């Protein structure tokens, strides 16, 4: 199955998807291909995760990928590393206040090309 990025209108999202596909090909790992496949689908199908839900699902020092949007509703107090397509400004402020680290998807893919030890939250 090929991943179609030509129907995406945002150059930023197209660049992220193609970068993740490249990383997957280079490392031979299907993890980043799976994330690229999820991002190539309709925006309506993107994950929308609130910090309150995330707080219940993760442990300290986890590495998390959200193939979609991180929203700010709820209380958050975990020290994790998280990457998402987009995060609201309030969500980033809450992450920073809790001591968590927010990184871009491509930066996380460069740090961990195999995708080992990373959890996908939907």
DSSP file (Angstrom, degrees, kcal/mol; ACC not computed):
  #  RESIDUE AA STRUCTURE BP1 BP2  ACC     N-H-->O    O-->H-N    N-H-->O    O-->H-N    TCO  KAPPA ALPHA  PHI   PSI    X-CA   Y-CA   Z-CA
    1    1 A X              0   0    0      0, 0.0     2,-0.3     0, 0.0     0, 0.0   0.000 360.0 360.0 360.0 128.0    0.0    0.0    0.0
    2    2 A X        -     0   0    0     35,-0.0     2,-0.6     1,-0.0     0, 0.0  -0.652 360.0-123.7 -93.9 152.3    1.4    3.3   -1.0
    3    3 A X        -     0   0    0     -2,-0.3     2,-0.7     2,-0.0    34,-0.1  -0.838  21.3-148.2 -97.4 125.0    1.0    6.5    1.1
    4    4 A X        +     0   0    0     -2,-0.6     3,-0.1     1,-0.1    -2,-0.0  -0.833  29.2 161.4 -99.4 115.8   -0.5    9.3   -0.9
    5    5 A X    >   +     0   0    0     -2,-0.7     3,-1.4     1,-0.1    -1,-0.1   0.469  57.7  87.7-106.5  -5.9    0.6   12.8    0.2
    6    6 A X  T 3  S+     0   0    0      1,-0.3    -1,-0.1     8,-0.0    -2,-0.0   0.719  82.2  60.0 -70.1 -17.6   -0.5   14.6   -2.9
    7    7 A X  T 3  S+     0   0    0     33,-0.1     2,-0.3    -3,-0.1    -1,-0.3   0.570  84.5  96.9 -85.0  -6.1   -4.0   15.2   -1.5
    8    8 A X    <   -     0   0    0     -3,-1.4    -3,-0.0     1,-0.1    34,-0.0  -0.652  56.0-166.0 -80.5 135.9   -2.6   17.1    1.4
    9    9 A X        +     0   0    0     -2,-0.3     2,-0.6     5,-0.0    -1,-0.1   0.672  63.7  87.3 -96.6 -19.2   -2.6   20.9    0.9
   10   10 A X     >  -     0   0    0      1,-0.2     4,-2.1     2,-0.0     5,-0.2  -0.720  61.6-157.9 -85.5 119.8   -0.3   21.9    3.8
   11   11 A X  H  > S+     0   0    0     -2,-0.6     4,-2.6     1,-0.2     5,-0.2   0.865  93.3  58.5 -62.2 -36.4    3.3   21.8    2.7
   12   12 A X  H  > S+     0   0    0      2,-0.2     4,-2.0     1,-0.2    -1,-0.2   0.922 108.0  44.1 -60.6 -45.4    4.4   21.4    6.3
   13   13 A X  H  > S+     0   0    0      2,-0.2     4,-2.7     1,-0.2    -1,-0.2   0.892 112.1  52.9 -69.1 -38.8    2.4   18.2    6.7
   14   14 A X  H  X S+     0   0    0     -4,-2.1     4,-2.6     1,-0.2     5,-0.2   0.919 110.0  48.9 -60.5 -43.2    3.6   16.9    3.4
   15   15 A X  H  X S+     0   0    0     -4,-2.6     4,-2.2     2,-0.2    -2,-0.2   0.890 111.4  49.3 -64.6 -39.3    7.2   17.5    4.5
   16   16 A X  H  X S+     0   0    0     -4,-2.0     4,-2.4     2,-0.2    -2,-0.2   0.938 112.7  47.2 -64.6 -46.5    6.6   15.8    7.8
   17   17 A X  H  X S+     0   0    0     -4,-2.7     4,-2.3     1,-0.2    -2,-0.2   0.933 114.5  45.5 -62.5 -46.7    5.1   12.7    6.1
   18   18 A X  H  X S+     0   0    0     -4,-2.6     4,-2.3     1,-0.2    -1,-0.2   0.877 112.4  52.3 -66.9 -35.5    7.8   12.4    3.6
   19   19 A X  H  X S+     0   0    0     -4,-2.2     4,-2.2    -5,-0.2    -1,-0.2   0.899 110.4  47.6 -64.5 -40.3   10.5   12.9    6.3
   20   20 A X  H  X S+     0   0    0     -4,-2.4     4,-2.1     2,-0.2    -2,-0.2   0.879 111.0  51.2 -68.0 -37.8    9.0   10.1    8.4
   21   21 A X  H  X S+     0   0    0     -4,-2.3     4,-2.3     2,-0.2    -2,-0.2   0.905 110.0  49.9 -64.5 -41.0    8.8    7.8    5.3
   22   22 A X  H  X S+     0   0    0     -4,-2.3     4,-2.6     2,-0.2    -2,-0.2   0.930 110.2  50.0 -60.3 -46.4   12.5    8.5    4.6
   23   23 A X  H  X S+     0   0    0     -4,-2.2     4,-2.2     1,-0.2     6,-0.3   0.883 110.5  51.0 -61.0 -38.9   13.4    7.8    8.2
   24   24 A X  H  X>S+     0   0    0     -4,-2.1     4,-1.8     2,-0.2     5,-0.6   0.903 111.3  47.1 -65.7 -42.1   11.4    4.5    8.0
   25   25 A X  H  <5S+     0   0    0     -4,-2.3    -2,-0.2     2,-0.2    -1,-0.2   0.910 113.4  48.4 -65.7 -42.0   13.2    3.5    4.8
   26   26 A X  H  <5S+     0   0    0     -4,-2.6    -2,-0.2     1,-0.2    -1,-0.2   0.902 120.0  35.9 -66.0 -41.8   16.6    4.3    6.2
   27   27 A X  H  <5S-     0   0    0     -4,-2.2    -1,-0.2    -5,-0.2    -2,-0.2   0.677  98.6-131.3 -88.5 -17.4   16.2    2.5    9.4
   28   28 A X  T  <5 +     0   0    0     -4,-1.8     2,-0.4     1,-0.3    -3,-0.2   0.655  62.8 134.2  75.5  14.1   14.1   -0.4    8.1
   29   29 A X      < -     0   0    0     -5,-0.6     4,-0.5    -6,-0.3     3,-0.3  -0.818  52.2-151.7-100.9 135.7   11.6    0.1   10.9
   30   30 A X  S  > S+     0   0    0     -2,-0.4     4,-2.1     1,-0.2     5,-0.2   0.552  79.1  87.9 -79.9  -5.9    7.9    0.1   10.2
   31   31 A X  H  > S+     0   0    0     83,-0.4     4,-1.7     1,-0.2    -1,-0.2   0.946  91.1  39.9 -60.5 -53.2    7.2    2.5   13.2
   32   32 A X  H  > S+     0   0    0     -3,-0.3     4,-2.3    81,-0.3    -1,-0.2   0.791 112.3  57.7 -71.3 -26.6    7.6    5.8   11.4
   33   33 A X  H  > S+     0   0    0     -4,-0.5     4,-2.5     2,-0.2    -1,-0.2   0.894 105.0  52.0 -65.4 -39.7    5.8    4.5    8.3
   34   34 A X  H  X S+     0   0    0     -4,-2.1     4,-2.1     2,-0.2    -2,-0.2   0.914 110.1  47.5 -62.0 -43.5    2.8    3.7   10.5
   35   35 A X  H  X S+     0   0    0     -4,-1.7     4,-2.1     2,-0.2    -2,-0.2   0.915 112.2  49.9 -64.3 -42.2    2.8    7.3   11.9
   36   36 A X  H  X S+     0   0    0     -4,-2.3     4,-1.5     1,-0.2    -2,-0.2   0.890 109.4  52.1 -62.9 -39.4    3.2    8.7    8.3
   37   37 A X  H  X S+     0   0    0     -4,-2.5     4,-0.6     1,-0.2    -1,-0.2   0.907 109.4  49.1 -63.1 -42.5    0.3    6.5    7.2
   38   38 A X  H >< S+     0   0    0     -4,-2.1     3,-0.6     1,-0.2    -1,-0.2   0.877 112.6  48.1 -64.9 -37.1   -1.9    7.8   10.0
   39   39 A X  H 3< S+     0   0    0     -4,-2.1    -1,-0.2     1,-0.2    -2,-0.2   0.719 103.8  61.1 -76.8 -20.4   -1.0   11.4    9.1
   40   40 A X  H 3< S+     0   0    0     -4,-1.5    -1,-0.2    -5,-0.2    -2,-0.2   0.604  91.3  86.5 -81.9 -10.2   -1.7   10.8    5.4
   41   41 A X  S << S-     0   0    0     -3,-0.6     5,-0.1    -4,-0.6    -3,-0.0  -0.138 100.1 -58.4 -77.0-178.1   -5.4   10.0    6.2
   42   42 A X    >   -     0   0    0      1,-0.1     3,-1.8     3,-0.1     4,-0.3  -0.280  44.1-123.2 -62.0 145.6   -8.1   12.6    6.5
   43   43 A X  G >  S+     0   0    0      1,-0.3     3,-1.3     2,-0.2    -1,-0.1   0.787 111.5  67.6 -61.7 -26.7   -7.6   15.2    9.1
   44   44 A X  G 3  S+     0   0    0      1,-0.3    -1,-0.3     0, 0.0    -2,-0.1   0.772  98.5  52.2 -62.4 -26.3  -10.9   14.1   10.6
   45   45 A X  G <  S+     0   0    0     -3,-1.8    -1,-0.3    -7,-0.1    -2,-0.2   0.455  82.9 117.2 -91.6  -1.9   -9.2   10.8   11.5
   46   46 A X  S <  S-     0   0    0     -3,-1.3    22,-0.2    -4,-0.3     2,-0.2  -0.310  75.0-102.3 -63.6 149.5   -6.3   12.5   13.4
   47   47 A X  E     -a   68   0A   0     20,-1.5    22,-3.3    74,-0.1     2,-0.5  -0.492  29.9-163.1 -70.6 141.7   -6.0   11.7   17.1
   48   48 A X  E     -a   69   0A   0     74,-0.4     2,-0.5    20,-0.2    22,-0.2  -0.918  15.6-179.3-128.2 103.7   -7.2   14.5   19.4
   49   49 A X  E     -a   70   0A   0     20,-2.5    22,-3.2    -2,-0.5     2,-0.2  -0.901  16.5-148.2-115.0 128.8   -5.8   13.8   22.8
   50   50 A X  E  >  -a   71   0A   0     -2,-0.5     4,-2.2    20,-0.2     3,-0.3  -0.640  24.6-121.0 -88.9 151.4   -6.4   16.0   25.9
   51   51 A X  H  > S+     0   0    0     20,-1.2     4,-2.5    -2,-0.2    23,-0.2   0.833 111.6  59.7 -61.3 -33.7   -3.7   16.3   28.6
   52   52 A X  H  > S+     0   0    0     21,-2.6     4,-1.1     2,-0.2    -1,-0.2   0.914 108.3  43.8 -61.7 -43.0   -6.1   14.8   31.2
   53   53 A X  H  > S+     0   0    0     20,-0.3     4,-1.3    -3,-0.3     3,-0.4   0.908 113.2  52.1 -65.9 -42.6   -6.5   11.6   29.3
   54   54 A X  H  X S+     0   0    0     -4,-2.2     4,-1.7     1,-0.2     3,-0.3   0.876 103.6  57.7 -61.7 -38.9   -2.7   11.5   28.6
   55   55 A X  H  < S+     0   0    0     -4,-2.5    -1,-0.2     1,-0.2    -2,-0.2   0.845 108.3  47.0 -61.0 -34.9   -2.0   11.9   32.4
   56   56 A X  H  < S+     0   0    0     -4,-1.1    -1,-0.2    -3,-0.4    -2,-0.2   0.774 115.1  45.4 -76.9 -26.8   -4.1    8.7   33.1
   57   57 A X  H  < S+     0   0    0     -4,-1.3     2,-0.2    -3,-0.3    -2,-0.2   0.704 104.3  61.0 -93.3 -22.2   -2.4    6.7   30.3
   58   58 A X     <  -     0   0    0     -4,-1.7     2,-0.3    -5,-0.1     3,-0.0  -0.644  61.4-143.1-112.8 164.0    1.3    7.3   30.7
   59   59 A X    >   -     0   0    0     -2,-0.2     3,-1.5     1,-0.1    19,-0.1  -0.751  43.7 -76.4-112.8 164.6    4.0    6.9   33.3
   60   60 A X  T 3  S+     0   0    0     -2,-0.3    20,-0.2     1,-0.2    -1,-0.1  -0.318 116.3  20.6 -59.0 145.8    6.9    9.2   34.1
   61   61 A X  T 3  S+     0   0    0     18,-3.3    -1,-0.2     1,-0.2    19,-0.2   0.557  88.9 141.7  68.4  15.2    9.8    9.0   31.6
   62   62 A X    <   -     0   0    0     -3,-1.5    19,-2.4    17,-0.2     2,-0.5  -0.474  48.4-135.5 -75.6 155.8    7.7    7.6   28.8
   63   63 A X  E     -cb 118  81A   0     54,-0.6    56,-2.8    17,-0.2     2,-0.4  -0.978  29.0-170.2-113.1 123.6    8.2    8.7   25.2
   64   64 A X  E     -cb 119  82A   0     17,-2.7    19,-2.1    -2,-0.5     2,-0.4  -0.898  16.9-164.7-122.8 141.1    4.9    9.4   23.5
   65   65 A X  E     -cb 120  83A   0     54,-2.8    56,-2.4    -2,-0.4     2,-0.5  -0.994   3.6-167.2-121.6 132.0    3.8   10.1   19.9
   66   66 A X  E     - b   0  84A   0     17,-2.7     2,-2.4    -2,-0.4    19,-1.0  -0.964  13.6-150.9-116.5 112.6    0.4   11.5   19.1
   67   67 A X  E    S+     0   0A   0     -2,-0.5   -20,-1.5    54,-0.5     2,-0.3  -0.398  80.4  11.6 -80.2  65.8   -0.4   11.3   15.3
   68   68 A X  E    S-a   47   0A   0     -2,-2.4    18,-1.8   -22,-0.2    17,-1.1  -0.867 109.5 -12.3 168.2-133.2   -2.6   14.3   15.5
   69   69 A X  E     -ab  48  86A   0    -22,-3.3   -20,-2.5    -2,-0.3     2,-0.5  -0.821  39.2-149.7-112.3 140.1   -3.4   17.1   18.0
   70   70 A X  E     -ab  49  87A   0     16,-2.3    18,-2.3    -2,-0.4     2,-0.2  -0.938  22.8-165.8-104.5 122.5   -2.5   17.6   21.6
   71   71 A X  E     -a   50   0A   0    -22,-3.2   -20,-1.2    -2,-0.5   -23,-0.0  -0.689  22.0-127.9-111.9 163.3   -5.1   19.6   23.5
   72   72 A X        +     0   0    0     -2,-0.2     2,-0.1   -22,-0.2   -22,-0.1   0.431  59.3 124.6 -96.9   0.2   -4.9   21.3   26.9
   73   73 A X        +     0   0    0    -22,-0.1   -21,-2.6   -24,-0.1   -20,-0.3  -0.398  61.2  20.9 -67.8 131.6   -8.0   20.1   28.8
   74   74 A X  S    S-     0   0    0    -23,-0.2     2,-0.4   -22,-0.1   -23,-0.1  -0.340  92.8 -59.1 107.4 173.5   -7.3   18.4   32.1
   75   75 A X        -     0   0    0     -2,-0.1     2,-0.4   -24,-0.1   -20,-0.2  -0.772  46.3-171.6 -96.7 137.6   -4.6   18.3   34.7
   76   76 A X        +     0   0    0     -2,-0.4   -24,-0.1     1,-0.1   -25,-0.0  -0.997  21.9 153.4-134.3 131.8   -1.2   17.1   33.7
   77   77 A X        +     0   0    0     -2,-0.4     2,-0.3    22,-0.0    -1,-0.1   0.083  35.9 115.5-145.8  29.0    1.8   16.3   36.0
   78   78 A X        -     0   0    0    -19,-0.1     2,-1.0   -18,-0.0    22,-0.1  -0.766  59.1-133.2-104.1 149.0    4.0   13.7   34.4
   79   79 A X        +     0   0    0     -2,-0.3   -18,-3.3    21,-0.1     2,-0.3  -0.824  54.0 136.9-100.3  95.7    7.6   14.1   33.2
   80   80 A X        -     0   0    0     -2,-1.0    21,-3.2   -20,-0.2     2,-0.5  -0.787  55.6-117.0-130.6 171.7    7.6   12.7   29.7
   81   81 A X  E     -bd  63 101A   0    -19,-2.4   -17,-2.7    -2,-0.3     2,-0.4  -0.975  39.5-177.4-111.3 130.0    8.9   13.4   26.2
   82   82 A X  E     -bd  64 102A   0     19,-2.9    21,-2.6    -2,-0.5     2,-0.4  -0.976  16.7-171.5-135.2 142.0    6.1   13.9   23.8
   83   83 A X  E     +bd  65 103A   0    -19,-2.1   -17,-2.7    -2,-0.4     2,-0.3  -0.995  15.4 162.4-130.2 138.0    5.8   14.5   20.0
   84   84 A X  E     -b   66   0A   0     19,-0.6    21,-0.5    -2,-0.4   -17,-0.2  -0.951  49.8-111.3-146.2 164.1    2.6   15.4   18.1
   85   85 A X  E    S-     0   0A   0    -17,-1.1     2,-0.3   -19,-1.0   -16,-0.2   0.950 103.1  -5.6 -61.7 -48.0    1.7   16.9   14.8
   86   86 A X  E     -b   69   0A   0    -18,-1.8   -16,-2.3   -20,-0.2     2,-0.4  -0.993  62.9-163.9-145.9 149.3    0.4   20.0   16.6
   87   87 A X  E     -b   70   0A   0     -2,-0.3   -16,-0.2   -18,-0.2   -18,-0.0  -0.997  28.0-115.5-132.6 138.7    0.0   21.1   20.2
   88   88 A X     >  -     0   0    0    -18,-2.3     4,-2.3    -2,-0.4     5,-0.2  -0.336  28.5-115.1 -68.1 154.5   -2.1   24.0   21.4
   89   89 A X  H  > S+     0   0    0      1,-0.2     4,-2.0     2,-0.2     5,-0.1   0.875 117.7  51.5 -58.9 -37.7   -0.2   26.8   23.2
   90   90 A X  H  > S+     0   0    0      2,-0.2     4,-2.2     1,-0.2    -1,-0.2   0.884 108.2  51.9 -66.4 -37.6   -2.0   26.1   26.5
   91   91 A X  H  > S+     0   0    0    -21,-0.2     4,-2.4     2,-0.2    -2,-0.2   0.914 109.2  49.7 -64.7 -42.3   -1.0   22.4   26.2
   92   92 A X  H  X S+     0   0    0     -4,-2.3     4,-2.4     1,-0.2    -1,-0.2   0.890 110.2  51.2 -63.1 -38.6    2.6   23.4   25.7
   93   93 A X  H  X S+     0   0    0     -4,-2.0     4,-2.2     2,-0.2    -2,-0.2   0.905 110.8  47.9 -65.4 -41.0    2.5   25.7   28.7
   94   94 A X  H  X S+     0   0    0     -4,-2.2     4,-1.6     2,-0.2    -2,-0.2   0.887 111.3  51.0 -66.9 -38.3    1.1   22.9   30.9
   95   95 A X  H  X>S+     0   0    0     -4,-2.4     5,-2.5     2,-0.2     4,-0.8   0.933 111.2  47.8 -62.3 -45.7    3.7   20.5   29.6
   96   96 A X  H ><5S+     0   0    0     -4,-2.4     3,-0.7     1,-0.2    -2,-0.2   0.895 110.1  52.2 -63.0 -40.5    6.5   22.9   30.4
   97   97 A X  H 3<5S+     0   0    0     -4,-2.2    -1,-0.2     1,-0.2    -2,-0.2   0.822 110.3  48.9 -65.9 -30.9    5.0   23.6   33.9
   98   98 A X  H 3<5S-     0   0    0     -4,-1.6    -1,-0.2    -5,-0.1    -2,-0.2   0.587 118.6-110.8 -84.1 -10.6    5.0   19.8   34.6
   99   99 A X  T <<5S+     0   0    0     -4,-0.8    -3,-0.2    -3,-0.7     2,-0.1   0.611  70.6 141.2  89.8  13.1    8.6   19.4   33.4
  100  100 A X      < -     0   0    0     -5,-2.5     2,-0.5    -6,-0.2    -1,-0.3  -0.473  47.4-128.1 -84.4 161.0    7.7   17.4   30.3
  101  101 A X  E     -d   81   0A   0    -21,-3.2   -19,-2.9    -2,-0.1     2,-0.5  -0.946  14.0-159.1-116.1 126.3    9.5   17.9   27.0
  102  102 A X  E     +d   82   0A   0     -2,-0.5     2,-0.3   -21,-0.2   -19,-0.2  -0.905  18.6 172.8-103.5 128.0    7.7   18.6   23.7
  103  103 A X  E     -d   83   0A   0    -21,-2.6   -19,-0.6    -2,-0.5     2,-0.1  -0.898  34.9 -99.8-129.3 160.0    9.6   17.9   20.5
  104  104 A X     >  -     0   0    0     -2,-0.3     4,-2.1   -21,-0.2     5,-0.2  -0.409  33.3-115.9 -73.8 155.8    8.7   17.9   16.9
  105  105 A X  H  > S+     0   0    0    -21,-0.5     4,-2.3     1,-0.2     5,-0.2   0.906 115.6  49.8 -59.4 -43.2    7.9   14.5   15.2
  106  106 A X  H  > S+     0   0    0      1,-0.2     4,-1.9     2,-0.2    -1,-0.2   0.868 108.7  52.4 -67.9 -34.7   10.9   14.8   12.8
  107  107 A X  H  > S+     0   0    0      2,-0.2     4,-2.0     1,-0.2    -1,-0.2   0.911 111.1  47.0 -65.4 -40.9   13.2   15.6   15.7
  108  108 A X  H  X S+     0   0    0     -4,-2.1     4,-2.5     1,-0.2    -2,-0.2   0.882 110.1  53.3 -67.1 -37.5   12.0   12.5   17.6
  109  109 A X  H  < S+     0   0    0     -4,-2.3    -1,-0.2     1,-0.2    -2,-0.2   0.861 109.8  48.5 -64.8 -34.9   12.4   10.4   14.4
  110  110 A X  H  < S+     0   0    0     -4,-1.9     3,-0.4     1,-0.2    -2,-0.2   0.866 113.4  47.0 -72.0 -35.8   16.0   11.6   14.1
  111  111 A X  H  < S+     0   0    0     -4,-2.0     2,-0.4     1,-0.3    -2,-0.2   0.884 128.4  23.7 -69.9 -39.2   16.7   10.8   17.8
  112  112 A X    ><  +     0   0    0     -4,-2.5     3,-0.8    -5,-0.1    -1,-0.3  -0.714  67.6 172.2-130.7  79.0   15.1    7.4   17.6
  113  113 A X  T 3  S+     0   0    0     -3,-0.4   -81,-0.3    -2,-0.4   -84,-0.2   0.776  81.2  49.3 -65.2 -26.8   15.2    6.1   14.0
  114  114 A X  T 3  S-     0   0    0    -83,-0.1   -83,-0.4     2,-0.1    -1,-0.3   0.712 101.6-132.3 -82.8 -21.2   14.0    2.6   15.0
  115  115 A X    X   +     0   0    0     -3,-0.8     3,-1.1     1,-0.2     2,-0.2   0.735  44.6 165.6  77.1  22.6   11.1    3.9   17.1
  116  116 A X  T 3   +     0   0    0      1,-0.2    -1,-0.2     3,-0.0     3,-0.1  -0.516  61.1  11.2 -77.3 138.4   11.9    1.6   20.0
  117  117 A X  T 3  S+     0   0    0      1,-0.3   -54,-0.6    -2,-0.2     2,-0.4   0.604  94.4 128.5  76.2  12.4   10.3    2.3   23.3
  118  118 A X  E <   -c   63   0A   0     -3,-1.1     2,-0.4   -56,-0.1    -1,-0.3  -0.850  46.5-148.7-104.2 135.9    7.9    4.8   21.9
  119  119 A X  E     -c   64   0A   0    -56,-2.8   -54,-2.8    -2,-0.4     2,-0.5  -0.837   5.9-142.4-103.0 140.5    4.2    4.6   22.7
  120  120 A X  E     -c   65   0A   0     -2,-0.4     2,-0.5   -56,-0.2   -54,-0.2  -0.894  16.1-163.1 -99.8 125.7    1.5    5.8   20.2
  121  121 A X              0   0    0    -56,-2.4   -54,-0.5    -2,-0.5   -74,-0.1  -0.936 360.0 360.0-111.9 130.8   -1.5    7.4   21.9
  122  122 A X              0   0    0     -2,-0.5   -74,-0.4   -56,-0.1    -1,-0.1   0.323 360.0 360.0-118.9 360.0   -4.8    7.8   20.0
